[in-house]
Amino acid sequence: MKILITGNMGYVGPVVLRRLRHSHRDAELVGYDAGFFAHCLTGASRFSESRADAQFFGDIRSVSDDVLRGVDAVVHLCAISNDPMGASFEKVTLDINYKASIDLARKAKRAGVKKFVFASSCSVYGFAEGGSRREEDALNPLTAYAKSKVQTEQDLASLASEGFSATCLRFATACGMSDRLRLDLVLNDFVAGALVSKHINILSDGTPWRPLIHVKDMARAIDWAVQRDHKDGGTFLTVNVGSDAWNYQVKDLAEAVAKLVPNIKISINKDAQPDKRSYRVNFGKFSKLAQGFLPEVDLQSAVQDLRDGLIAMKFDDPEFRTGEYIRLVTLKRLRESGQLTNSLEWEDRRGS
Ligand SMILES: NC(=O)c1ccc[n+]([C@@H]2O[C@H](COP(=O)([O-])OP(=O)(O)OC[C@H]3O[C@@H](n4cnc5c(N)ncnc54)[C@H](O)[C@@H]3O)[C@@H](O)[C@H]2O)c1
């Protein structure tokens, strides 16, 4: 089996590569990434991409058919991966997350790829009061990022066929340690703040609901999707990925961190604008379909793992919210230094 993983040099990618290398020892694993955050490493003992059999450096907007030759399954992680980046680079987000994703899927289908696994997001539910959201419920994408995920899902639905199955994994918000850590994710931010400033600064009033998933459990779900038979779930499947037990309110997360990092102050912002994201999610369909690949990490271990990972990398930057582990900050720095163009292409590789 040959598996192409796009966007493998970000936060989730290294964990996915490790998982797939372990569970598909004979598979040929190929990465494809522009490398925007390739330098944002966190002191891993081994260069993550050495687990791949080959690594391409390229822009997904101009991916060539050659990359897809002989590929059986595509795991498509590549994206402008959160709301703040989507707000700053709105058109680029649409181009990369939607247009290039569908272009890739079309090319993949033409090249004989059998499975397309798309990293979607629970943010498609936007602000949803009341009960927990199921896959069939109305969507409420409120940001460029969330809209790009909805549009891609919709077009994948019409591309999917007997020989080309598409699985849209609507992931909860990720957390946990990675070789390329992100600190713009709620739990990761709380643990970093607790360690370096003894302070968790909740930007909202703490009440928004935010289902979470550990990055290792995301990799487990991706492994399931790569293996799944379309007889279970159909040639086109959209599924919420996470667990019912991990539907938390933001203030619960802060309290979980406070249990493991003692003597910290938690502050909430009583005057905050209502959070654009608040939803509970029903993960029943996933737990029915993906037996053997369901989330295993508990919240306490997730916090411990982050705390220990940050300590091991001697993390001590109280200004981390303006530092390199914030994806938007890194993109803006690359842009301001002229290395990336306004449309987020490498200046010195334009047209390549
Ligand atoms: N982290 C989360 O909480 C979360 C939750 C739900 C869904 N997802 C989805 O999972 C996927 C991976 O997320 P992540 O946290 O690893 O994001 P990330 O930003 O850390 O990684 C994204 C990767 O895509 C690459 N990339 C971006 N634009 C590219 C382009 N034009 N050409 C080639 N490569 C490009 C970047 O270089 C980067 O390595 C994304 O699709 C994201 O939307 C993430």
The ligand as an SDF file (V2000), in Angstrom:
LIG
                    3D

 44 48  0  0  0  0  0  0  0  0999 V2000
   -5.3230   21.0150   15.1890 N   0  0  0  0  0  0  0  0  0  0  0  0
   -6.6480   20.9710   15.3320 C   0  0  0  0  0  0  0  0  0  0  0  0
   -7.2270   21.3190   16.3910 O   0  0  0  0  0  0  0  0  0  0  0  0
   -7.5230   20.4700   14.2340 C   0  0  0  0  0  0  0  0  0  0  0  0
   -8.8420   20.2080   14.5070 C   0  0  0  0  0  0  0  0  0  0  0  0
   -9.6650   19.8250   13.4740 C   0  0  0  0  0  0  0  0  0  0  0  0
   -9.1460   19.6690   12.2020 C   0  0  0  0  0  0  0  0  0  0  0  0
   -7.8440   19.9280   11.9680 N   0  0  0  0  0  0  0  0  0  0  0  0
   -7.3230   19.7990   10.6110 C   0  0  0  0  0  0  0  0  0  0  0  0
   -6.2320   18.8940   10.6050 O   0  0  0  0  0  0  0  0  0  0  0  0
   -5.2870   19.2870    9.6250 C   0  0  0  0  0  0  0  0  0  0  0  0
   -3.9060   19.3940   10.2450 C   0  0  0  0  0  0  0  0  0  0  0  0
   -3.9340   20.3710   11.2850 O   0  0  0  0  0  0  0  0  0  0  0  0
   -2.5980   20.8390   12.0170 P   0  0  0  0  0  0  0  0  0  0  0  0
   -3.0200   21.2500   13.3790 O   0  0  0  0  0  0  0  0  0  0  0  0
   -1.5450   19.8500   11.8350 O   0  0  0  0  0  0  0  0  0  0  0  0
   -2.2540   22.1720   11.1670 O   0  0  0  0  0  0  0  0  0  0  0  0
   -0.8050   22.8090   10.9100 P   0  0  0  0  0  0  0  0  0  0  0  0
   -1.0560   24.2260   10.5310 O   0  0  0  0  0  0  0  0  0  0  0  0
    0.0930   22.5380   12.0200 O   0  0  0  0  0  0  0  0  0  0  0  0
   -0.2870   22.0010    9.6290 O   0  0  0  0  0  0  0  0  0  0  0  0
   -0.7850   22.2230    8.3460 C   0  0  0  0  0  0  0  0  0  0  0  0
    0.3090   21.8600    7.3530 C   0  0  0  0  0  0  0  0  0  0  0  0
   -0.1730   22.1440    6.0300 O   0  0  0  0  0  0  0  0  0  0  0  0
    0.8930   22.7250    5.3090 C   0  0  0  0  0  0  0  0  0  0  0  0
    0.3490   23.5820    4.2470 N   0  0  0  0  0  0  0  0  0  0  0  0
   -0.4700   24.6430    4.3890 C   0  0  0  0  0  0  0  0  0  0  0  0
   -0.7010   25.1960    3.1830 N   0  0  0  0  0  0  0  0  0  0  0  0
   -0.0320   24.4600    2.2660 C   0  0  0  0  0  0  0  0  0  0  0  0
    0.1050   24.5210    0.8520 C   0  0  0  0  0  0  0  0  0  0  0  0
   -0.4640   25.4990    0.1220 N   0  0  0  0  0  0  0  0  0  0  0  0
    0.8280   23.5750    0.2360 N   0  0  0  0  0  0  0  0  0  0  0  0
    1.4390   22.5770    0.9440 C   0  0  0  0  0  0  0  0  0  0  0  0
    1.3690   22.4760    2.2860 N   0  0  0  0  0  0  0  0  0  0  0  0
    0.6380   23.4220    2.9420 C   0  0  0  0  0  0  0  0  0  0  0  0
    1.6810   23.5450    6.3130 C   0  0  0  0  0  0  0  0  0  0  0  0
    3.0200   23.7650    5.8710 O   0  0  0  0  0  0  0  0  0  0  0  0
    1.5900   22.6640    7.5400 C   0  0  0  0  0  0  0  0  0  0  0  0
    2.6970   21.8070    7.6450 O   0  0  0  0  0  0  0  0  0  0  0  0
   -5.7990   20.5820    9.0220 C   0  0  0  0  0  0  0  0  0  0  0  0
   -6.5170   20.2940    7.8500 O   0  0  0  0  0  0  0  0  0  0  0  0
   -6.7350   21.1010   10.0680 C   0  0  0  0  0  0  0  0  0  0  0  0
   -7.7310   21.9420    9.5270 O   0  0  0  0  0  0  0  0  0  0  0  0
   -7.0050   20.3110   12.9550 C   0  0  0  0  0  0  0  0  0  0  0  0
  1  2  1  0
  2  3  2  0
  2  4  1  0
  4  5  1  0
  4 44  2  0
  5  6  2  0
  6  7  1  0
  7  8  2  0
  8  9  1  0
  8 44  1  0
  9 10  1  0
  9 42  1  0
 10 11  1  0
 11 12  1  0
 11 40  1  0
 12 13  1  0
 13 14  1  0
 14 15  2  0
 14 16  1  0
 14 17  1  0
 17 18  1  0
 18 19  2  0
 18 20  1  0
 18 21  1  0
 21 22  1  0
 22 23  1  0
 23 24  1  0
 23 38  1  0
 24 25  1  0
 25 26  1  0
 25 36  1  0
 26 27  1  0
 26 35  1  0
 27 28  2  0
 28 29  1  0
 29 30  1  0
 29 35  2  0
 30 31  1  0
 30 32  2  0
 32 33  1  0
 33 34  2  0
 34 35  1  0
 36 37  1  0
 36 38  1  0
 38 39  1  0
 40 41  1  0
 40 42  1  0
 42 43  1  0
M  CHG  2   8   1  16  -1
M  END
$$$$
